[in-house]
């Protein structure tokens, strides 16, 4: 009977004798694997999470300590060196001396390159026109720069009662009327469009649009210092924006209601993001409406510095 069954299987699948043997070995292994869990079955042991919880808590403590240590090292590494103020002539300084005055290496090298090509600085105003020089630093240096405020006028080198006997050059004034100097006027950061922003040197179409988009997503600027948070805005350009931009006293940024805002509304705010938005919604679901904005301090994912940044944009009414 068994031989007839084997022969029938061999004829049906067209197996050789070797293939038939391998087929039965495969069948045996499949049966063994299927039966093994029942043969080696053991009763479940109740899971005690205490040990794992202690291990996880110790890892959290270690990670928090490591983060605090890394932040302290970063703060030391990027701490701004104190500026040494003293009377100086811009024509005599090296790159290292410019850095002691608070300037970064690249702008210091730009000053030296300018001096090598255009000649020595003859006035404070000439130094101020160096591209990228922060206006706040220049104002700090101003009393210590050993140069006159402006270049002497063209005609001051000659007595008015003596005829001009030199050769006429291209730089000679074409008219007796002085040319009126154009100056950028202060503007409201919350109403300025891209055209106004592009009047600042260093801001083109992309950066101006980026500033406006960032302002609109936040709901408006409540401080001029927020301009520095725009991606791609160089520190010296942000300094110029802060110099000419202002926030109207009566202006109030657009606020988000913590008790009615959806996850998407919260997530899209630049100061909130995905994780904090989810935490805000979960806390509201578990504990009910927020009695006040200060209730957010109970969220573990929100530190005090971030709370201070986001607080002007939130309300519970």
C-alpha positions as CSV (number, residue, x, y, z in Angstrom):
1,X,0.0,0.0,0.0
2,X,2.8,2.4,0.9
3,X,4.7,1.5,-2.2
4,X,1.7,2.2,-4.4
5,X,1.2,5.6,-2.7
6,X,4.9,6.5,-3.2
7,X,4.7,5.4,-6.8
8,X,1.5,7.5,-7.4
9,X,3.1,10.6,-5.9
10,X,6.3,10.0,-8.0
11,X,4.3,9.6,-11.2
12,X,2.0,12.6,-10.4
13,X,4.8,15.1,-9.8
14,X,7.3,13.4,-12.2
15,X,9.8,13.0,-9.3
16,X,13.0,11.1,-9.5
17,X,13.9,8.8,-6.6
18,X,16.2,11.5,-5.1
19,X,13.6,14.2,-5.5
20,X,11.0,12.0,-3.8
21,X,13.3,11.5,-0.8
22,X,13.9,15.3,-0.5
23,X,10.1,15.9,-0.8
24,X,9.4,13.7,2.2
25,X,12.3,15.3,4.2
26,X,10.7,18.7,3.5
27,X,7.3,17.4,4.7
28,X,8.9,16.0,7.9
29,X,10.6,19.4,8.6
30,X,7.3,21.3,8.1
31,X,5.5,19.0,10.5
32,X,8.3,19.2,13.1
33,X,8.2,23.0,13.0
34,X,4.4,23.1,13.4
35,X,4.4,20.7,16.3
36,X,7.5,22.2,18.1
37,X,5.6,25.0,19.9
38,X,3.2,22.5,21.4
39,X,6.0,20.2,22.5
40,X,8.0,23.0,24.1
41,X,5.1,25.0,25.4
42,X,5.7,26.8,28.7
43,X,3.4,28.7,30.9
44,X,3.6,32.5,30.7
45,X,5.5,34.1,33.5
46,X,3.9,37.4,34.7
47,X,6.0,40.4,33.4
48,X,7.4,42.6,36.0
49,X,8.3,46.0,34.5
50,X,10.1,47.3,37.6
51,X,13.6,46.3,36.5
52,X,13.1,47.7,33.0
53,X,11.6,50.9,34.3
54,X,14.6,51.4,36.6
55,X,16.9,50.8,33.7
56,X,15.1,53.3,31.5
57,X,15.0,55.9,34.3
58,X,18.7,55.6,34.8
59,X,19.3,56.0,31.0
60,X,17.0,59.1,31.0
61,X,19.1,60.6,33.9
62,X,22.3,59.9,32.0
63,X,21.0,61.4,28.8
64,X,19.7,64.5,30.5
65,X,23.1,64.9,32.2
66,X,24.9,64.4,28.9
67,X,22.6,67.0,27.2
68,X,23.2,69.5,30.0
69,X,27.0,68.9,29.7
70,X,26.9,69.3,25.9
71,X,24.9,72.5,26.2
72,X,27.4,73.9,28.7
73,X,30.3,73.0,26.4
74,X,28.6,74.7,23.4
75,X,27.9,77.8,25.5
76,X,31.5,78.0,26.4
77,X,32.7,77.3,22.8
78,X,30.4,80.0,21.3
79,X,30.6,82.5,24.0
80,X,31.3,85.9,22.6
81,X,34.6,87.3,23.7
82,X,34.5,90.6,25.4
83,X,35.3,93.6,23.1
84,X,38.5,95.5,23.9
85,X,37.9,99.2,23.2
86,X,40.8,101.6,22.6
87,X,41.6,104.4,20.3
88,X,42.7,103.0,16.9
89,X,43.4,104.0,13.3
90,X,41.6,101.5,10.9
91,X,44.7,101.7,8.6
92,X,47.0,100.1,11.2
93,X,45.0,97.1,12.4
94,X,45.5,93.4,11.6
95,X,42.9,90.8,11.2
96,X,43.5,89.7,14.8
97,X,43.2,93.2,16.1
98,X,39.9,93.7,14.3
99,X,38.7,90.4,15.9
100,X,39.6,91.8,19.4
101,X,37.2,94.7,18.5
102,X,34.4,92.3,18.0
103,X,34.5,91.8,14.2
104,X,34.5,88.3,12.7
105,X,37.5,87.1,10.6
106,X,35.8,87.4,7.2
107,X,34.7,91.0,7.6
108,X,38.1,91.9,9.0
109,X,39.8,90.4,5.9
110,X,37.3,92.3,3.7
111,X,38.4,95.6,5.4
112,X,42.1,94.8,4.7
113,X,41.3,93.8,1.0
114,X,39.4,97.1,0.6
115,X,42.3,99.1,2.0
116,X,44.8,97.3,-0.3
117,X,42.7,98.1,-3.4
118,X,41.2,101.6,-2.6
119,X,43.9,103.0,-0.4
120,X,43.9,104.1,3.2
121,X,40.7,105.1,5.1
122,X,40.4,108.9,5.4
123,X,37.2,109.2,7.4
124,X,34.9,107.3,9.7
125,X,32.2,107.5,7.1
126,X,34.4,105.6,4.7
127,X,34.9,102.8,7.1
128,X,31.1,102.6,7.8
129,X,30.4,101.9,4.2
130,X,32.2,98.5,4.3
131,X,29.7,95.9,3.3
132,X,28.7,93.6,6.2
133,X,30.0,95.8,9.0
134,X,27.4,95.7,11.8
135,X,26.1,99.1,12.5
136,X,25.9,98.4,16.2
137,X,29.7,97.7,16.3
138,X,30.4,100.8,14.3
139,X,28.4,102.9,16.8
140,X,30.4,101.3,19.6
141,X,33.7,102.1,18.0
142,X,32.8,105.6,16.8
143,X,34.3,107.6,19.7
144,X,37.6,105.6,19.5
145,X,38.3,105.9,15.7
146,X,41.2,108.2,15.1
147,X,39.8,109.6,11.8
148,X,37.7,112.7,10.9
149,X,33.9,112.2,10.5
150,X,33.8,113.0,6.8
151,X,36.2,113.6,3.9
152,X,37.2,117.2,3.4
153,X,35.1,118.8,0.6
154,X,36.7,119.1,-2.8
155,X,36.8,122.9,-2.8
156,X,38.1,123.3,0.8
157,X,41.7,122.5,-0.3
158,X,41.8,125.8,-2.2
159,X,41.3,129.4,-1.0
160,X,38.1,130.9,-2.3
161,X,39.9,134.1,-3.4
162,X,42.5,132.3,-5.5
163,X,41.9,131.0,-9.0
164,X,42.0,127.3,-9.6
165,X,45.2,126.5,-11.5
166,X,45.2,122.7,-11.5
167,X,43.9,120.4,-14.2
168,X,40.3,119.4,-14.3
169,X,39.6,115.8,-13.4
170,X,36.6,113.6,-13.7
171,X,36.0,113.8,-9.9
172,X,35.6,117.6,-10.1
173,X,32.1,118.7,-9.0
174,X,29.9,119.4,-12.0
175,X,27.7,121.9,-10.1
176,X,28.0,124.2,-7.2
177,X,24.9,122.7,-5.6
178,X,25.7,119.7,-3.3
179,X,24.0,116.5,-4.2
180,X,21.3,115.5,-1.8
181,X,22.2,112.3,0.0
182,X,19.5,109.6,0.0
183,X,18.9,107.8,3.3
184,X,16.7,104.8,4.2
185,X,13.7,105.8,6.3
186,X,12.5,103.8,9.3
187,X,9.7,101.4,8.5
188,X,7.2,99.2,10.3
189,X,8.3,95.6,10.2
190,X,4.7,94.3,10.4
191,X,3.4,96.3,7.4
192,X,6.5,96.4,5.2
193,X,6.3,94.6,1.9
194,X,9.1,93.0,-0.1
195,X,9.8,96.2,-2.0
196,X,10.6,98.1,1.2
197,X,12.7,95.3,2.6
198,X,14.8,95.1,-0.6
199,X,15.9,98.7,0.0
200,X,18.2,97.2,2.7
201,X,21.6,96.2,1.4
202,X,22.0,92.4,1.4
203,X,18.3,91.6,1.0
204,X,17.0,90.5,-2.4
205,X,13.8,89.0,-3.7
206,X,14.2,85.6,-2.0
207,X,15.2,87.0,1.5
208,X,12.5,89.6,1.4
209,X,9.8,87.1,0.6
210,X,11.2,84.7,3.3
211,X,10.9,87.5,5.9
212,X,7.3,88.2,4.9
213,X,6.4,84.5,4.9
214,X,8.0,84.0,8.3
215,X,6.1,87.1,9.7
216,X,2.8,85.9,8.3
217,X,3.2,82.3,9.7
218,X,3.9,83.7,13.2
219,X,1.1,86.2,13.1
220,X,3.4,89.2,13.1
221,X,6.6,90.4,14.9
222,X,6.3,91.5,18.5
223,X,10.0,92.3,18.7
224,X,12.6,93.5,16.1
225,X,15.0,90.9,17.4
226,X,12.8,88.1,15.8
227,X,14.2,89.1,12.4
228,X,17.4,87.3,13.2
229,X,15.5,84.0,13.3
230,X,14.7,84.1,9.5
231,X,16.7,81.4,7.8
232,X,19.5,82.6,5.6
233,X,19.6,86.1,7.0
234,X,23.2,87.1,7.7
235,X,23.9,88.7,11.1
236,X,25.0,92.0,9.6
237,X,21.9,92.2,7.4
238,X,19.7,91.3,10.4
239,X,21.4,94.1,12.3
240,X,20.5,96.6,9.5
241,X,16.9,95.4,9.6
242,X,16.8,96.0,13.3
243,X,18.3,99.4,12.9
244,X,15.7,100.7,10.5
245,X,12.7,98.5,11.4
246,X,10.3,99.2,14.3
247,X,7.2,97.7,15.9
248,X,4.2,100.0,16.4
249,X,3.4,100.4,20.1
250,X,-0.3,99.5,19.7
251,X,0.4,96.4,17.6
252,X,-0.7,93.0,18.9
253,X,0.3,89.8,17.1
254,X,-2.3,87.3,15.9
255,X,-3.0,84.9,18.7
256,X,-3.9,81.2,18.7
257,X,-6.7,80.0,21.1
258,X,-5.3,77.0,23.0
259,X,-8.8,75.7,23.7
260,X,-10.2,75.7,20.1
261,X,-7.1,75.4,17.9
262,X,-6.7,72.3,15.8
263,X,-3.6,70.2,15.6
264,X,-2.8,71.6,12.1
265,X,-3.2,75.3,13.2
266,X,-0.8,74.7,16.1
267,X,1.7,72.7,14.1
268,X,2.1,75.3,11.4
269,X,3.2,78.0,13.8
270,X,7.1,78.4,13.6
271,X,7.4,78.3,17.4
272,X,5.2,75.2,17.9
273,X,5.9,72.5,15.4
274,X,4.7,68.9,15.4
275,X,5.8,67.5,18.8
276,X,4.6,70.5,20.9
277,X,1.3,70.7,19.0
278,X,0.6,67.0,19.7
279,X,1.5,67.5,23.4
280,X,-0.8,70.6,23.6
281,X,-3.7,68.7,22.1
282,X,-3.1,65.6,24.3
283,X,-3.0,67.6,27.5
284,X,-6.2,69.4,26.5
285,X,-7.9,66.1,25.8
286,X,-6.9,64.6,29.2
287,X,-7.3,67.6,31.4
288,X,-10.0,69.7,29.7
289,X,-9.7,73.3,28.6
290,X,-6.7,75.4,29.5
291,X,-7.5,77.8,32.3
292,X,-4.6,80.1,31.2
293,X,-1.6,80.2,29.0
294,X,0.6,79.5,32.0
295,X,-0.8,76.0,32.1
296,X,1.6,75.1,29.3
297,X,4.5,75.2,31.7
298,X,3.3,71.7,32.9
299,X,4.2,70.2,29.5
300,X,7.5,68.4,29.9
301,X,8.5,69.0,26.2
302,X,8.2,72.8,26.7
303,X,11.2,74.5,28.4
304,X,11.0,78.1,29.8
305,X,13.0,79.7,27.0
306,X,10.6,78.4,24.3
307,X,7.6,79.2,26.5
308,X,8.7,82.9,26.6
309,X,9.0,83.0,22.8
310,X,5.6,81.4,22.2
311,X,3.6,83.1,25.0
312,X,2.8,86.4,23.1
313,X,1.1,84.3,20.3
314,X,-1.3,82.3,22.6
315,X,-4.6,82.9,24.3
316,X,-7.3,80.9,26.0
317,X,-10.3,83.2,25.1
